[in-house]
């Protein structure tokens, strides 16, 4: 179950808000301080990619961000409304061409655990980070 869910119109000015919320929730969830800059960058890239796909394809639905605190990890999912097969950096079938592949490559470089798939609503980028607990 998601700890926090965000939905925002596909507009670049909302990406900064998503980054700030993600970093705050990640910090509370126990993600190491040293990983927060990369987390912010990855979330910003994933959200910017979703905004770009929505704009390019003329999609009107919101970009979806789900922040989930697990027992030993913190996960972020960024969803878009793109139709068709999942975009993949390896397969090169992204809907937005080279910019899409570059965005996925940047995310993959920033996050150890990243998965690009589809759900029933559209594309989905799932990223996760380990957490550390003061009580562990």
TAURCOR-V795640 format. One record per pair of residues at least 12 apart in sequence whose C-alpha atoms are under 8 Angstrom apart, sorted by the first residue. I is the first residue (numbers start at 1). GAP is how many residues later the second one is. If there is no record, write none. Layout:
# TAURCOR-V795640
{{I/GAP} {I/GAP}}
This chain:
# TAURCOR-V795640
{{1/67} {2/64} {2/65} {2/66} {2/67} {3/63} {3/64} {3/65} {3/66} {4/21} {4/62} {4/63} {4/64} {5/59} {5/60} {5/61} {5/62} {6/12} {6/58} {6/59} {6/60} {7/55} {7/56} {7/57} {7/58} {8/54} {8/55} {8/56} {9/51} {9/52} {9/53} {9/54} {10/40} {10/41} {10/42} {10/44} {10/45} {10/50} {10/51} {10/52} {10/53} {11/40} {12/36} {12/39} {15/29} {15/32} {15/33} {16/28} {18/25} {18/26} {18/29} {18/47} {19/21} {19/22} {19/24} {19/25} {20/20} {22/17} {22/18} {22/21} {22/45} {22/54} {23/13} {23/16} {23/17} {25/42} {26/43} {26/48} {29/40} {29/45} {29/102} {30/101} {30/102} {30/103} {31/42} {31/43} {31/98} {31/99} {31/100} {31/101} {32/99} {32/100} {38/72} {38/73} {39/71} {39/72} {41/69} {42/64} {42/65} {42/68} {42/69} {43/33} {43/35} {45/58} {45/61} {45/62} {46/32} {46/57} {46/58} {46/61} {46/79} {47/16} {47/31} {49/51} {49/54} {50/13} {50/28} {50/29} {50/30} {51/12} {51/29} {52/44} {53/27} {53/29} {53/42} {53/43} {54/26} {54/27} {54/28} {56/40} {57/25} {59/22} {59/23} {61/20} {62/18} {62/19} {63/15} {63/16} {63/17} {63/18} {64/13} {64/14} {64/15} {64/16} {65/12} {65/13} {65/14} {66/12} {72/58} {72/59} {72/60} {73/55} {73/56} {73/57} {73/58} {74/54} {74/55} {74/56} {74/57} {75/51} {75/52} {75/53} {75/54} {76/50} {76/51} {76/52} {77/47} {77/48} {77/49} {77/50} {78/46} {78/47} {78/48} {79/42} {79/43} {79/44} {79/45} {79/46} {80/41} {80/42} {80/43} {80/44} {81/40} {81/41} {81/42} {82/39} {82/40} {82/41} {83/39} {83/40} {84/38} {85/33} {86/30} {86/31} {86/32} {86/37} {86/38} {87/29} {87/30} {87/36} {88/13} {88/16} {88/28} {89/12} {89/13} {89/15} {89/16} {111/16} {111/17} {111/18} {112/16} {112/17} {113/14} {113/15} {113/16} {114/12} {114/13} {114/14} {115/12}}
